[in-house]
Amino acid sequence: MHDFSVSYKKLIQLTFIFSLFLSTGAVVDFLIAGPDVRDQLEESNSQLRLFLWLPVYLLFTFFSVIYYKKLLDFFKQNLPFLSLLLLCLVSCLWSGLFSLSIYSSSQMVLLTCFAIIVGYSFSAKSILKQIYFVLCTIIVLSFIYVLAMPEYGVSTYVDEVAFRGVFPEKNRLGQVLVYYFCLSFALFKRNTVNMAIFAMACFLMLGNKSATALVLTLMLPAFFYISKLFYGNQKSIMVNSFAAFILVFITTSILIFTYEYLLLLLGKDPTLTGRTDLWHYGIESVMENPFLGFGYNAFWKYEGGMGGEYIRILLEWGPMSMHNGWFETVLQLGIIGLLLALYVFFQLLGLSVSALNKSKMSQHSRVIFVFILIYFIWSLMQHIILRHQEFTHYLFTVIFSCLFFYKTKSKSQIIKK
């Protein structure tokens, strides 16, 4: 019988690398709207974006048909994940923008299916190398933009001059840099090229002026040490997990009541650059449709009731996201969507702990564990999770799929023995 996984592996790899680069928004947003992308991108009805993504989605569809049995196997054993995708699709029924919700959620499903196929087709080490290659490419391009084309690579916002590289705003570059430094723990090689890219990344980080990115980068060694707590017998892992949960709960509780004083001490805006006001109005909007939300990708373009248009009128800076991935999920898919998303996230965390132990604390498994921690922290401040054409959901699903198939393959090997 013909082995499709061998025949199409190279094409899957090329499609993944190209589509992952596209999903970060690197370069393309500037090609669409120029250096003033912050003001123009949301109104841009880009033929270029359609031209770039259309063949990618056709390939996603093709591979989904070819690997439909593997997709069925995955979803049969991950019903909460399937339920979350179905919720995105059926949310068009109560969405104020039916056509937008069904169009966007269909793209979301295709991207998710392809990400699952990537996770099935490659090992964790191979996937991390492919991600690392994309991040390194972005860092080199960003370095060139900053030095050679500062009108694009350097932004001025509220009198702050910062490096944004190949992105419309600095925070996305900060996120990429943190993920790069994380993967470097396992993939960095001491050669001229890698050392040059590392130096570029350090230069960009210093000029990026993202406090969150800098703090997360400095905390990476501590995160890697924490991964040791989840290696061992089941009892010790459960005890350490409970202790970690209590520590996080206490720390979070303290921060909730003291964050304004801490930010003032650090010389930062106590409103988190307007986020606290945004979240306050977001809570009011959630109460309008608490269980099912406003529909997938519909909230910010919905003009009725207390939709996104209402919040943009109240806030002069015109936000287009909640700057909190979980809050965004509640607005789009309600409390039901939030609970499903949290369940899937903790499933991923469990799979990463399982991989840590099965691989006996390999560097790649530790990198994945830390990667997931960083993803969660970013989701509280910036990431939009469950978003089509968005690299965070793309990487989340690829890693989830890879760890899931690694676990099932390990089980089948044990049974055969």
Secondary structure as GFF3:
##gff-version 3
##sequence-region A 1 417
A	DSSP	alpha_helix	4	7	.	.	.	ID=ss1
A	DSSP	alpha_helix	9	24	.	.	.	ID=ss2
A	DSSP	alpha_helix	28	33	.	.	.	ID=ss3
A	DSSP	three_ten_helix	34	36	.	.	.	ID=ss4
A	DSSP	alpha_helix	37	40	.	.	.	ID=ss5
A	DSSP	three_ten_helix	41	43	.	.	.	ID=ss6
A	DSSP	alpha_helix	47	66	.	.	.	ID=ss7
A	DSSP	alpha_helix	68	76	.	.	.	ID=ss8
A	DSSP	alpha_helix	79	90	.	.	.	ID=ss9
A	DSSP	three_ten_helix	91	93	.	.	.	ID=ss10
A	DSSP	alpha_helix	98	121	.	.	.	ID=ss11
A	DSSP	alpha_helix	124	148	.	.	.	ID=ss12
A	DSSP	alpha_helix	150	153	.	.	.	ID=ss13
A	DSSP	beta_strand	154	157	.	.	.	ID=ss14
A	DSSP	beta_strand	160	163	.	.	.	ID=ss15
A	DSSP	alpha_helix	170	187	.	.	.	ID=ss16
A	DSSP	alpha_helix	192	208	.	.	.	ID=ss17
A	DSSP	alpha_helix	211	226	.	.	.	ID=ss18
A	DSSP	three_ten_helix	227	230	.	.	.	ID=ss19
A	DSSP	alpha_helix	234	265	.	.	.	ID=ss20
A	DSSP	alpha_helix	275	286	.	.	.	ID=ss21
A	DSSP	three_ten_helix	299	301	.	.	.	ID=ss22
A	DSSP	alpha_helix	308	314	.	.	.	ID=ss23
A	DSSP	alpha_helix	325	358	.	.	.	ID=ss24
A	DSSP	alpha_helix	363	381	.	.	.	ID=ss25
A	DSSP	alpha_helix	391	416	.	.	.	ID=ss26
###
